[in-house]
Amino acid sequence: MAESLGIAVIGAGMAGKAHAAAYRTASTLYNPVLPPLRLVSIGDVNTEFGSLAARRFGYERHDTSWQAIAEAEDIDVVSVVIANSLHREVVEGLLAAGKHVLCEKPLSDTLEDARAMAGAARAAEARGTLARIGFTFRRTPGIAYIRELIRTGVLGSVLHFSGRYWTDYGFSPAAPMSWRYKGGPGSGALADVGSHLTYVAEFLCGDITSISGGRLSTVIGKRSLPLGAVMGHDHAAVSDTFEPVENDDYAAFNAEFENGAGSFEVSRVAAGHANSLNFEVFCENGAAKFDQRRPNEIQLFLNDGTGTENGYRQVILGPGHPYIAGGLAMDAPEVGFGQNDAFGYQARAFLEEIAGLPENESLPRCATFDEGVRNMELLDAVAASALNNGKKITL
C-alpha cells in the first residue's frame, strides 16, 4: 500500500465539486484502512472557479491545465469531470503519465473515442494504472437494495421495467448556450441523464438485447450566448447572439432485456422536475419503485398470494440496507441519505481498489471503461433507432 495518495479533480463545475467533496470524506467512511489522502489540486481553465473550489474543499492549489496535473509528481489519482468531448485527450494523457483516473459518464461524446479510451485503459491497467467510470446511482442504497431483492429471488425474475429521468435545467428558452447543447444526435438529454437511466436498468434487469421506438426531439431550437462564464446548470446574463441547439432536449425508447422488456423517457425541459429519476420494476413475485426525490425509501410490493391485501408499502432505508451501516457518520434508521453521499461511496470504492484492498473486503468496484463503452453502445443504438423511424436495433 502506498504511503499516501495525492488527489486532483479536473473540472470545478457542479459535478466536479461533488467529486472534490467526495475525496474529502472518503477516508471517514467505514473503517480507517486507506493510506493518508492528500488533497492536492483542483484543475479548471477558469481560474476563479478553480481557486474557489480549491479553497472551499481544502485542496492545496489549483491548476489551469490538465497537463500540469499530469506532470505533477505529487498527484496519483485524478477525477475527470469536464465536457464529454474533452474526455479522451485528457484521460489518455493522464493514463500515459501513470495517473489513476476516475472519469465521469458518459465516457465520451462519440463511440469511436470511447472505444479508444477503453483500449488505453486496458493497456494502462496492464502497467498497474487503473481507469474507472463513475456510475454513481449504483451506489444509491435504495437501488442497490432493489437489485439484492431481484438477485436473491425475493422479487424474482424481471418482467417489465419502466423508467424516466426528468430534469428541467433547459426548460427556459433564456437558459444560456453551453457545451451541453452541442454535439450529434443523442448527445443531449439522452447522454446527460439517459446514460444514468440505462446503466441503472441493466444493473437491475440484466443486459438489454435490443432497442426500438427511439425518438429524439429538440424543442428549443436556439439559445443565447452567455456574457460570462457559466458553471453547471446555472442561468446567467446572456447576449443577443444566438446559436442553434444541436442535440436532443427529450428522448424516449423501448428496450428488450434477456428477460423482460422496458420503456424509457428522459428530458431536460420537464419544468418542475429538477432531478427526478424514477423507475418501477415489475417481477414475478412483486414489484418495487424508486424516486430520487425520496432517496431514503423505496416502495415494495410482495404478492401474498391472496390478493386481498396486496399493494405497495413504504420501506425506510437504514443500517440493514446497502452502504448505510458504517458509511454515514450517523447511520441510524431514518437519518437520511442524499445523492452527494453516493459520490463519497464511489470515491471510497475507487481508492480502495487503488490501495490494493481485497475485493471481498471492499465496496463493489467502480465500473470499467469497457462498461462505459457498453453504456455508450446503448445510447448509440437509441440514436440510430430514432434516425431510422424507430427501427429495432439489436445489440
Secondary structure, DSSP 8 states (H G I E B T S, - for coil): --S-EEEEEE--SHHHHHHHHHHHHHTTSSSS-S--EEEEEEE-SSHHHHHHHHHHHT-SEEES-HHHHHH-TT--EEEE-S-GGGHHHHHHHHHHTT-EEEEESSS-SSHHHHHHHHHHHHHHHHTT--EEEE-GGGG-HHHHHHHHHHHTTSS-SEEEEEEEEE--TT-STTS---GGG-SSTTTTHIIIIIHHHHHHHHHHH--EEEEEEEEEE--S-EEEEESS---TT----EEEEEEE--S-SEEEEEEEESS-EEEEEEES--TT-SSEEEEEEEETTEEEEEETTSTTEEEEEE--SSSSS---EEEE--TTSTTTTTTSSS-STTS---HHHHHHHHHHHHHHHHHT--GGGSS---EEHHHHHHHHHHHHHHHHHHHTTT--EE-
